[in-house]
Amino acid sequence: MIRLDIPGREAFRFENIVLDLNRTLSFDGKIQHKARGKNTALTADTRGGAEQILGKLQTEIVLLSGDNTSREKAKATLRR
């Protein structure tokens, strides 16, 4: 669990955080942040490098396909 303390507000506790791979976790194919906890990456893997980029992290990769991967990401997020 991740706890986020913001002064003057109630603490936030997160079991799961869903992030997009490109431009959120990575930039130009490189991880930008050190991730903690169980990670799940929802990606269409349009650049073909998701497994290589995320290989160093304990990350479940969920590949999406179709014309509207944004909608698929939203659906997958709600199912989790």
Distance bins in CASP14 RR format, pairs under 12 A and 6 or more apart:
PFRMAT RR
TARGET T0000
AUTHOR 0000-0000-0000
RMODE 2
METHOD distances of the structure
MODEL  1
1 11 0 0 0 0 0 1 0 0 0 0 0
1 12 0 0 0 0 0 1 0 0 0 0 0
1 13 1 0 1 0 0 0 0 0 0 0 0
1 14 1 0 0 1 0 0 0 0 0 0 0
1 15 1 0 1 0 0 0 0 0 0 0 0
1 16 0 0 0 0 1 0 0 0 0 0 0
1 17 0 0 0 0 0 1 0 0 0 0 0
1 36 0 0 0 0 0 1 0 0 0 0 0
1 37 0 0 0 0 1 0 0 0 0 0 0
1 38 0 0 0 0 0 1 0 0 0 0 0
2 11 0 0 0 0 0 1 0 0 0 0 0
2 12 0 0 0 0 1 0 0 0 0 0 0
2 13 1 0 0 1 0 0 0 0 0 0 0
2 14 1 0 1 0 0 0 0 0 0 0 0
2 15 0 0 0 0 1 0 0 0 0 0 0
2 16 0 0 0 0 1 0 0 0 0 0 0
2 17 1 0 0 1 0 0 0 0 0 0 0
2 35 0 0 0 0 0 1 0 0 0 0 0
2 36 1 0 0 1 0 0 0 0 0 0 0
2 37 1 0 0 1 0 0 0 0 0 0 0
2 38 0 0 0 0 0 1 0 0 0 0 0
2 39 0 0 0 0 0 1 0 0 0 0 0
3 10 0 0 0 0 0 1 0 0 0 0 0
3 11 1 0 1 0 0 0 0 0 0 0 0
3 12 1 0 0 1 0 0 0 0 0 0 0
3 13 1 0 1 0 0 0 0 0 0 0 0
3 14 1 0 0 1 0 0 0 0 0 0 0
3 15 0 0 0 0 0 1 0 0 0 0 0
3 36 0 0 0 0 0 1 0 0 0 0 0
4 10 0 0 0 0 0 1 0 0 0 0 0
4 11 1 0 0 1 0 0 0 0 0 0 0
4 12 1 0 1 0 0 0 0 0 0 0 0
4 13 1 0 0 1 0 0 0 0 0 0 0
4 14 1 0 0 1 0 0 0 0 0 0 0
4 17 0 0 0 0 0 1 0 0 0 0 0
5 11 1 0 1 0 0 0 0 0 0 0 0
5 12 0 0 0 0 1 0 0 0 0 0 0
5 13 0 0 0 0 0 1 0 0 0 0 0
6 12 1 0 0 1 0 0 0 0 0 0 0
14 36 0 0 0 0 0 1 0 0 0 0 0
14 37 0 0 0 0 1 0 0 0 0 0 0
14 38 0 0 0 0 0 1 0 0 0 0 0
15 37 0 0 0 0 1 0 0 0 0 0 0
15 38 0 0 0 0 1 0 0 0 0 0 0
15 40 0 0 0 0 0 1 0 0 0 0 0
15 80 0 0 0 0 1 0 0 0 0 0 0
16 37 0 0 0 0 1 0 0 0 0 0 0
16 38 1 0 0 1 0 0 0 0 0 0 0
16 39 0 0 0 0 1 0 0 0 0 0 0
16 40 1 0 0 1 0 0 0 0 0 0 0
16 42 0 0 0 0 0 1 0 0 0 0 0
16 60 0 0 0 0 0 1 0 0 0 0 0
16 76 0 0 0 0 0 1 0 0 0 0 0
16 77 0 0 0 0 1 0 0 0 0 0 0
16 78 0 0 0 0 0 1 0 0 0 0 0
16 79 0 0 0 0 0 1 0 0 0 0 0
16 80 1 0 1 0 0 0 0 0 0 0 0
17 24 0 0 0 0 0 1 0 0 0 0 0
17 25 0 0 0 0 0 1 0 0 0 0 0
17 33 0 0 0 0 0 1 0 0 0 0 0
17 35 0 0 0 0 1 0 0 0 0 0 0
17 36 0 0 0 0 1 0 0 0 0 0 0
17 37 0 0 0 0 1 0 0 0 0 0 0
17 38 0 0 0 0 1 0 0 0 0 0 0
17 39 0 0 0 0 1 0 0 0 0 0 0
17 40 0 0 0 0 1 0 0 0 0 0 0
17 41 0 0 0 0 0 1 0 0 0 0 0
17 42 0 0 0 0 0 1 0 0 0 0 0
17 77 0 0 0 0 0 1 0 0 0 0 0
17 80 0 0 0 0 0 1 0 0 0 0 0
18 24 0 0 0 0 1 0 0 0 0 0 0
18 25 0 0 0 0 0 1 0 0 0 0 0
18 38 0 0 0 0 0 1 0 0 0 0 0
18 39 0 0 0 0 1 0 0 0 0 0 0
18 40 1 0 0 1 0 0 0 0 0 0 0
18 41 0 0 0 0 1 0 0 0 0 0 0
18 42 1 0 0 1 0 0 0 0 0 0 0
18 43 0 0 0 0 0 1 0 0 0 0 0
18 59 0 0 0 0 0 1 0 0 0 0 0
18 60 0 0 0 0 0 1 0 0 0 0 0
18 62 0 0 0 0 1 0 0 0 0 0 0
18 73 1 0 0 1 0 0 0 0 0 0 0
18 74 0 0 0 0 1 0 0 0 0 0 0
18 75 0 0 0 0 0 1 0 0 0 0 0
18 76 1 0 0 1 0 0 0 0 0 0 0
18 77 1 0 1 0 0 0 0 0 0 0 0
18 78 0 0 0 0 1 0 0 0 0 0 0
18 79 0 0 0 0 0 1 0 0 0 0 0
18 80 1 0 0 1 0 0 0 0 0 0 0
19 25 1 0 1 0 0 0 0 0 0 0 0
19 26 0 0 0 0 1 0 0 0 0 0 0
19 31 0 0 0 0 0 1 0 0 0 0 0
19 32 0 0 0 0 0 1 0 0 0 0 0
19 33 0 0 0 0 1 0 0 0 0 0 0
19 35 0 0 0 0 1 0 0 0 0 0 0
19 39 0 0 0 0 1 0 0 0 0 0 0
19 40 0 0 0 0 1 0 0 0 0 0 0
19 41 1 0 0 1 0 0 0 0 0 0 0
19 42 0 0 0 0 1 0 0 0 0 0 0
19 43 0 0 0 0 0 1 0 0 0 0 0
19 54 0 0 0 0 0 1 0 0 0 0 0
19 57 0 0 0 0 0 1 0 0 0 0 0
19 59 0 0 0 0 0 1 0 0 0 0 0
19 73 0 0 0 0 1 0 0 0 0 0 0
19 77 0 0 0 0 0 1 0 0 0 0 0
20 26 0 0 0 0 1 0 0 0 0 0 0
20 27 0 0 0 0 0 1 0 0 0 0 0
20 40 0 0 0 0 0 1 0 0 0 0 0
20 41 0 0 0 0 1 0 0 0 0 0 0
20 42 1 0 0 1 0 0 0 0 0 0 0
20 43 1 0 0 1 0 0 0 0 0 0 0
20 44 0 0 0 0 1 0 0 0 0 0 0
20 45 0 0 0 0 0 1 0 0 0 0 0
20 46 0 0 0 0 0 1 0 0 0 0 0
20 50 0 0 0 0 0 1 0 0 0 0 0
20 62 0 0 0 0 0 1 0 0 0 0 0
20 64 0 0 0 0 0 1 0 0 0 0 0
20 69 0 0 0 0 1 0 0 0 0 0 0
20 70 0 0 0 0 1 0 0 0 0 0 0
20 72 0 0 0 0 0 1 0 0 0 0 0
20 73 1 0 0 1 0 0 0 0 0 0 0
20 74 0 0 0 0 0 1 0 0 0 0 0
20 76 0 0 0 0 0 1 0 0 0 0 0
20 77 0 0 0 0 0 1 0 0 0 0 0
21 27 0 0 0 0 0 1 0 0 0 0 0
21 29 0 0 0 0 1 0 0 0 0 0 0
21 30 0 0 0 0 0 1 0 0 0 0 0
21 31 0 0 0 0 1 0 0 0 0 0 0
21 32 0 0 0 0 0 1 0 0 0 0 0
21 33 0 0 0 0 0 1 0 0 0 0 0
21 35 0 0 0 0 0 1 0 0 0 0 0
21 39 0 0 0 0 0 1 0 0 0 0 0
21 40 0 0 0 0 0 1 0 0 0 0 0
21 41 1 0 1 0 0 0 0 0 0 0 0
21 42 1 0 0 1 0 0 0 0 0 0 0
21 43 1 0 1 0 0 0 0 0 0 0 0
21 44 0 0 0 0 1 0 0 0 0 0 0
21 45 1 0 0 1 0 0 0 0 0 0 0
21 46 0 0 0 0 1 0 0 0 0 0 0
21 47 0 0 0 0 1 0 0 0 0 0 0
21 48 0 0 0 0 0 1 0 0 0 0 0
21 49 0 0 0 0 1 0 0 0 0 0 0
21 50 1 0 1 0 0 0 0 0 0 0 0
21 51 0 0 0 0 0 1 0 0 0 0 0
21 52 0 0 0 0 0 1 0 0 0 0 0
21 53 1 0 0 1 0 0 0 0 0 0 0
21 54 1 0 0 1 0 0 0 0 0 0 0
21 55 0 0 0 0 0 1 0 0 0 0 0
21 57 0 0 0 0 0 1 0 0 0 0 0
21 59 0 0 0 0 1 0 0 0 0 0 0
21 61 0 0 0 0 1 0 0 0 0 0 0
21 62 0 0 0 0 0 1 0 0 0 0 0
21 63 0 0 0 0 0 1 0 0 0 0 0
21 64 0 0 0 0 0 1 0 0 0 0 0
21 69 0 0 0 0 0 1 0 0 0 0 0
21 73 0 0 0 0 0 1 0 0 0 0 0
22 28 0 0 0 0 1 0 0 0 0 0 0
22 29 1 0 0 1 0 0 0 0 0 0 0
22 30 0 0 0 0 0 1 0 0 0 0 0
22 31 0 0 0 0 0 1 0 0 0 0 0
22 32 0 0 0 0 0 1 0 0 0 0 0
22 41 0 0 0 0 1 0 0 0 0 0 0
22 42 0 0 0 0 0 1 0 0 0 0 0
22 43 1 0 0 1 0 0 0 0 0 0 0
22 44 0 0 0 0 1 0 0 0 0 0 0
22 45 0 0 0 0 1 0 0 0 0 0 0
22 46 1 0 0 1 0 0 0 0 0 0 0
22 47 1 0 0 1 0 0 0 0 0 0 0
22 48 0 0 0 0 0 1 0 0 0 0 0
22 49 0 0 0 0 1 0 0 0 0 0 0
22 50 0 0 0 0 1 0 0 0 0 0 0
22 53 0 0 0 0 1 0 0 0 0 0 0
22 54 0 0 0 0 0 1 0 0 0 0 0
22 69 0 0 0 0 0 1 0 0 0 0 0
22 73 0 0 0 0 0 1 0 0 0 0 0
23 29 0 0 0 0 1 0 0 0 0 0 0
23 30 0 0 0 0 0 1 0 0 0 0 0
23 32 0 0 0 0 1 0 0 0 0 0 0
23 43 0 0 0 0 0 1 0 0 0 0 0
23 47 0 0 0 0 0 1 0 0 0 0 0
24 31 0 0 0 0 0 1 0 0 0 0 0
24 32 0 0 0 0 1 0 0 0 0 0 0
24 33 0 0 0 0 1 0 0 0 0 0 0
24 35 0 0 0 0 0 1 0 0 0 0 0
24 39 0 0 0 0 0 1 0 0 0 0 0
24 41 0 0 0 0 1 0 0 0 0 0 0
24 42 0 0 0 0 0 1 0 0 0 0 0
24 43 0 0 0 0 0 1 0 0 0 0 0
24 53 0 0 0 0 0 1 0 0 0 0 0
24 73 0 0 0 0 0 1 0 0 0 0 0
25 31 1 0 0 1 0 0 0 0 0 0 0
25 32 1 0 0 1 0 0 0 0 0 0 0
25 33 1 0 0 1 0 0 0 0 0 0 0
25 34 0 0 0 0 0 1 0 0 0 0 0
25 35 1 0 0 1 0 0 0 0 0 0 0
25 39 0 0 0 0 1 0 0 0 0 0 0
25 40 0 0 0 0 0 1 0 0 0 0 0
25 41 1 0 0 1 0 0 0 0 0 0 0
25 42 0 0 0 0 0 1 0 0 0 0 0
25 43 0 0 0 0 1 0 0 0 0 0 0
25 50 0 0 0 0 1 0 0 0 0 0 0
25 53 1 0 0 1 0 0 0 0 0 0 0
25 54 1 0 0 1 0 0 0 0 0 0 0
25 55 0 0 0 0 0 1 0 0 0 0 0
25 56 0 0 0 0 0 1 0 0 0 0 0
25 57 0 0 0 0 1 0 0 0 0 0 0
25 59 0 0 0 0 1 0 0 0 0 0 0
25 61 0 0 0 0 0 1 0 0 0 0 0
26 32 1 0 0 1 0 0 0 0 0 0 0
26 33 0 0 0 0 1 0 0 0 0 0 0
26 35 0 0 0 0 0 1 0 0 0 0 0
26 41 0 0 0 0 1 0 0 0 0 0 0
26 43 0 0 0 0 1 0 0 0 0 0 0
26 45 0 0 0 0 0 1 0 0 0 0 0
26 47 0 0 0 0 1 0 0 0 0 0 0
26 48 0 0 0 0 0 1 0 0 0 0 0
26 49 0 0 0 0 1 0 0 0 0 0 0
26 50 0 0 0 0 1 0 0 0 0 0 0
26 52 0 0 0 0 0 1 0 0 0 0 0
26 53 1 0 1 0 0 0 0 0 0 0 0
26 54 0 0 0 0 1 0 0 0 0 0 0
26 55 0 0 0 0 0 1 0 0 0 0 0
26 56 0 0 0 0 0 1 0 0 0 0 0
26 57 0 0 0 0 0 1 0 0 0 0 0
26 59 0 0 0 0 0 1 0 0 0 0 0
27 33 0 0 0 0 0 1 0 0 0 0 0
27 47 0 0 0 0 0 1 0 0 0 0 0
27 53 0 0 0 0 0 1 0 0 0 0 0
28 47 0 0 0 0 1 0 0 0 0 0 0
28 49 0 0 0 0 0 1 0 0 0 0 0
28 53 0 0 0 0 0 1 0 0 0 0 0
29 43 0 0 0 0 0 1 0 0 0 0 0
29 45 0 0 0 0 0 1 0 0 0 0 0
29 46 0 0 0 0 0 1 0 0 0 0 0
29 47 1 0 0 1 0 0 0 0 0 0 0
29 48 0 0 0 0 1 0 0 0 0 0 0
29 49 1 0 0 1 0 0 0 0 0 0 0
29 50 0 0 0 0 1 0 0 0 0 0 0
29 51 0 0 0 0 0 1 0 0 0 0 0
29 52 0 0 0 0 1 0 0 0 0 0 0
29 53 1 0 1 0 0 0 0 0 0 0 0
29 54 0 0 0 0 0 1 0 0 0 0 0
30 47 0 0 0 0 0 1 0 0 0 0 0
30 49 0 0 0 0 0 1 0 0 0 0 0
30 52 0 0 0 0 0 1 0 0 0 0 0
30 53 1 0 0 1 0 0 0 0 0 0 0
30 54 0 0 0 0 0 1 0 0 0 0 0
30 56 0 0 0 0 0 1 0 0 0 0 0
31 39 0 0 0 0 0 1 0 0 0 0 0
31 41 0 0 0 0 0 1 0 0 0 0 0
31 49 0 0 0 0 0 1 0 0 0 0 0
31 50 0 0 0 0 0 1 0 0 0 0 0
31 52 0 0 0 0 0 1 0 0 0 0 0
31 53 1 0 0 1 0 0 0 0 0 0 0
31 54 1 0 0 1 0 0 0 0 0 0 0
31 55 0 0 0 0 1 0 0 0 0 0 0
31 56 1 0 0 1 0 0 0 0 0 0 0
31 57 1 0 0 1 0 0 0 0 0 0 0
31 59 0 0 0 0 1 0 0 0 0 0 0
32 53 0 0 0 0 0 1 0 0 0 0 0
33 39 0 0 0 0 0 1 0 0 0 0 0
33 57 0 0 0 0 1 0 0 0 0 0 0
34 56 0 0 0 0 1 0 0 0 0 0 0
34 57 0 0 0 0 1 0 0 0 0 0 0
35 41 0 0 0 0 1 0 0 0 0 0 0
35 53 0 0 0 0 0 1 0 0 0 0 0
35 54 0 0 0 0 1 0 0 0 0 0 0
35 55 0 0 0 0 0 1 0 0 0 0 0
35 56 0 0 0 0 1 0 0 0 0 0 0
35 57 1 0 1 0 0 0 0 0 0 0 0
35 58 0 0 0 0 1 0 0 0 0 0 0
35 59 1 0 0 1 0 0 0 0 0 0 0
36 57 0 0 0 0 1 0 0 0 0 0 0
36 58 0 0 0 0 1 0 0 0 0 0 0
36 59 0 0 0 0 0 1 0 0 0 0 0
37 57 0 0 0 0 1 0 0 0 0 0 0
37 58 1 0 0 1 0 0 0 0 0 0 0
37 59 0 0 0 0 1 0 0 0 0 0 0
37 60 0 0 0 0 0 1 0 0 0 0 0
38 57 0 0 0 0 0 1 0 0 0 0 0
38 58 1 0 0 1 0 0 0 0 0 0 0
38 59 0 0 0 0 1 0 0 0 0 0 0
38 60 1 0 0 1 0 0 0 0 0 0 0
38 80 0 0 0 0 0 1 0 0 0 0 0
39 53 0 0 0 0 0 1 0 0 0 0 0
39 54 1 0 0 1 0 0 0 0 0 0 0
39 55 0 0 0 0 0 1 0 0 0 0 0
39 56 0 0 0 0 0 1 0 0 0 0 0
39 57 1 0 1 0 0 0 0 0 0 0 0
39 58 1 0 0 1 0 0 0 0 0 0 0
39 59 1 0 1 0 0 0 0 0 0 0 0
39 60 1 0 0 1 0 0 0 0 0 0 0
39 61 0 0 0 0 1 0 0 0 0 0 0
39 62 0 0 0 0 0 1 0 0 0 0 0
40 50 0 0 0 0 0 1 0 0 0 0 0
40 54 0 0 0 0 0 1 0 0 0 0 0
40 57 0 0 0 0 0 1 0 0 0 0 0
40 58 0 0 0 0 0 1 0 0 0 0 0
40 59 1 0 0 1 0 0 0 0 0 0 0
40 60 1 0 1 0 0 0 0 0 0 0 0
40 61 1 0 0 1 0 0 0 0 0 0 0
40 62 1 0 0 1 0 0 0 0 0 0 0
40 63 0 0 0 0 0 1 0 0 0 0 0
40 64 0 0 0 0 0 1 0 0 0 0 0
40 73 0 0 0 0 0 1 0 0 0 0 0
40 76 0 0 0 0 1 0 0 0 0 0 0
40 77 0 0 0 0 1 0 0 0 0 0 0
40 79 0 0 0 0 0 1 0 0 0 0 0
40 80 1 0 0 1 0 0 0 0 0 0 0
41 49 0 0 0 0 0 1 0 0 0 0 0
41 50 1 0 0 1 0 0 0 0 0 0 0
41 51 0 0 0 0 1 0 0 0 0 0 0
41 53 0 0 0 0 1 0 0 0 0 0 0
41 54 1 0 1 0 0 0 0 0 0 0 0
41 55 0 0 0 0 0 1 0 0 0 0 0
41 57 0 0 0 0 1 0 0 0 0 0 0
41 58 0 0 0 0 0 1 0 0 0 0 0
41 59 1 0 1 0 0 0 0 0 0 0 0
41 60 1 0 0 1 0 0 0 0 0 0 0
41 61 1 0 1 0 0 0 0 0 0 0 0
41 62 1 0 0 1 0 0 0 0 0 0 0
41 63 0 0 0 0 1 0 0 0 0 0 0
41 64 0 0 0 0 0 1 0 0 0 0 0
41 73 0 0 0 0 0 1 0 0 0 0 0
41 76 0 0 0 0 0 1 0 0 0 0 0
42 50 0 0 0 0 1 0 0 0 0 0 0
42 54 0 0 0 0 0 1 0 0 0 0 0
42 59 0 0 0 0 0 1 0 0 0 0 0
42 60 0 0 0 0 1 0 0 0 0 0 0
42 61 0 0 0 0 1 0 0 0 0 0 0
42 62 1 0 1 0 0 0 0 0 0 0 0
42 63 0 0 0 0 1 0 0 0 0 0 0
42 64 1 0 0 1 0 0 0 0 0 0 0
42 65 0 0 0 0 0 1 0 0 0 0 0
42 69 0 0 0 0 1 0 0 0 0 0 0
42 70 0 0 0 0 1 0 0 0 0 0 0
42 71 0 0 0 0 0 1 0 0 0 0 0
42 72 1 0 0 1 0 0 0 0 0 0 0
42 73 1 0 1 0 0 0 0 0 0 0 0
42 74 0 0 0 0 1 0 0 0 0 0 0
42 75 0 0 0 0 1 0 0 0 0 0 0
42 76 1 0 1 0 0 0 0 0 0 0 0
42 77 1 0 0 1 0 0 0 0 0 0 0
42 78 0 0 0 0 0 1 0 0 0 0 0
42 79 0 0 0 0 0 1 0 0 0 0 0
42 80 0 0 0 0 1 0 0 0 0 0 0
43 49 0 0 0 0 1 0 0 0 0 0 0
43 50 1 0 1 0 0 0 0 0 0 0 0
43 51 0 0 0 0 1 0 0 0 0 0 0
43 53 0 0 0 0 1 0 0 0 0 0 0
43 54 0 0 0 0 1 0 0 0 0 0 0
43 59 0 0 0 0 0 1 0 0 0 0 0
43 60 0 0 0 0 0 1 0 0 0 0 0
43 61 1 0 0 1 0 0 0 0 0 0 0
43 62 1 0 0 1 0 0 0 0 0 0 0
43 63 1 0 0 1 0 0 0 0 0 0 0
43 64 1 0 0 1 0 0 0 0 0 0 0
43 65 0 0 0 0 0 1 0 0 0 0 0
43 69 0 0 0 0 1 0 0 0 0 0 0
43 70 0 0 0 0 0 1 0 0 0 0 0
43 72 0 0 0 0 0 1 0 0 0 0 0
43 73 0 0 0 0 1 0 0 0 0 0 0
43 76 0 0 0 0 0 1 0 0 0 0 0
44 50 0 0 0 0 1 0 0 0 0 0 0
44 61 0 0 0 0 0 1 0 0 0 0 0
44 62 0 0 0 0 0 1 0 0 0 0 0
44 63 1 0 0 1 0 0 0 0 0 0 0
44 64 1 0 1 0 0 0 0 0 0 0 0
44 65 1 0 0 1 0 0 0 0 0 0 0
44 66 1 0 0 1 0 0 0 0 0 0 0
44 67 0 0 0 0 0 1 0 0 0 0 0
44 68 0 0 0 0 0 1 0 0 0 0 0
44 69 1 0 1 0 0 0 0 0 0 0 0
44 70 0 0 0 0 1 0 0 0 0 0 0
44 71 0 0 0 0 0 1 0 0 0 0 0
44 72 0 0 0 0 1 0 0 0 0 0 0
44 73 0 0 0 0 1 0 0 0 0 0 0
44 76 0 0 0 0 0 1 0 0 0 0 0
45 51 0 0 0 0 1 0 0 0 0 0 0
45 52 0 0 0 0 0 1 0 0 0 0 0
45 53 0 0 0 0 1 0 0 0 0 0 0
45 54 0 0 0 0 0 1 0 0 0 0 0
45 61 1 0 0 1 0 0 0 0 0 0 0
45 62 0 0 0 0 1 0 0 0 0 0 0
45 63 1 0 1 0 0 0 0 0 0 0 0
45 64 0 0 0 0 1 0 0 0 0 0 0
45 65 0 0 0 0 1 0 0 0 0 0 0
45 69 0 0 0 0 1 0 0 0 0 0 0
46 63 0 0 0 0 0 1 0 0 0 0 0
46 64 0 0 0 0 1 0 0 0 0 0 0
46 65 0 0 0 0 0 1 0 0 0 0 0
46 66 0 0 0 0 0 1 0 0 0 0 0
46 69 0 0 0 0 1 0 0 0 0 0 0
47 53 0 0 0 0 1 0 0 0 0 0 0
48 54 0 0 0 0 0 1 0 0 0 0 0
48 61 0 0 0 0 0 1 0 0 0 0 0
48 63 0 0 0 0 1 0 0 0 0 0 0
49 55 0 0 0 0 1 0 0 0 0 0 0
49 61 0 0 0 0 1 0 0 0 0 0 0
49 63 0 0 0 0 0 1 0 0 0 0 0
50 57 0 0 0 0 0 1 0 0 0 0 0
50 59 0 0 0 0 1 0 0 0 0 0 0
50 60 0 0 0 0 0 1 0 0 0 0 0
50 61 1 0 1 0 0 0 0 0 0 0 0
50 62 0 0 0 0 1 0 0 0 0 0 0
50 63 1 0 0 1 0 0 0 0 0 0 0
50 64 0 0 0 0 0 1 0 0 0 0 0
51 57 0 0 0 0 0 1 0 0 0 0 0
51 59 0 0 0 0 1 0 0 0 0 0 0
51 60 0 0 0 0 0 1 0 0 0 0 0
51 61 1 0 0 1 0 0 0 0 0 0 0
51 63 0 0 0 0 1 0 0 0 0 0 0
52 59 0 0 0 0 0 1 0 0 0 0 0
52 61 0 0 0 0 0 1 0 0 0 0 0
53 59 0 0 0 0 1 0 0 0 0 0 0
53 61 0 0 0 0 1 0 0 0 0 0 0
54 60 0 0 0 0 1 0 0 0 0 0 0
54 61 1 0 0 1 0 0 0 0 0 0 0
54 62 0 0 0 0 0 1 0 0 0 0 0
54 63 0 0 0 0 0 1 0 0 0 0 0
55 61 0 0 0 0 1 0 0 0 0 0 0
60 76 0 0 0 0 0 1 0 0 0 0 0
60 80 0 0 0 0 0 1 0 0 0 0 0
61 76 0 0 0 0 0 1 0 0 0 0 0
62 69 0 0 0 0 0 1 0 0 0 0 0
62 72 0 0 0 0 1 0 0 0 0 0 0
62 73 0 0 0 0 1 0 0 0 0 0 0
62 75 0 0 0 0 0 1 0 0 0 0 0
62 76 1 0 0 1 0 0 0 0 0 0 0
62 77 0 0 0 0 0 1 0 0 0 0 0
62 79 0 0 0 0 0 1 0 0 0 0 0
62 80 0 0 0 0 1 0 0 0 0 0 0
63 69 0 0 0 0 1 0 0 0 0 0 0
63 72 0 0 0 0 1 0 0 0 0 0 0
63 73 0 0 0 0 0 1 0 0 0 0 0
63 76 0 0 0 0 0 1 0 0 0 0 0
64 70 0 0 0 0 1 0 0 0 0 0 0
64 71 0 0 0 0 1 0 0 0 0 0 0
64 72 1 0 1 0 0 0 0 0 0 0 0
64 73 1 0 0 1 0 0 0 0 0 0 0
64 74 0 0 0 0 0 1 0 0 0 0 0
64 75 0 0 0 0 1 0 0 0 0 0 0
64 76 1 0 0 1 0 0 0 0 0 0 0
64 77 0 0 0 0 0 1 0 0 0 0 0
65 71 0 0 0 0 0 1 0 0 0 0 0
65 72 1 0 0 1 0 0 0 0 0 0 0
65 73 0 0 0 0 0 1 0 0 0 0 0
66 72 1 0 0 1 0 0 0 0 0 0 0
66 73 0 0 0 0 0 1 0 0 0 0 0
68 74 0 0 0 0 1 0 0 0 0 0 0
68 75 0 0 0 0 1 0 0 0 0 0 0
69 75 0 0 0 0 0 1 0 0 0 0 0
69 76 0 0 0 0 1 0 0 0 0 0 0
70 76 0 0 0 0 0 1 0 0 0 0 0
70 77 0 0 0 0 0 1 0 0 0 0 0
71 77 0 0 0 0 0 1 0 0 0 0 0
71 78 0 0 0 0 0 1 0 0 0 0 0
72 78 0 0 0 0 0 1 0 0 0 0 0
72 79 0 0 0 0 0 1 0 0 0 0 0
73 79 0 0 0 0 0 1 0 0 0 0 0
73 80 0 0 0 0 0 1 0 0 0 0 0
74 80 0 0 0 0 0 1 0 0 0 0 0
END
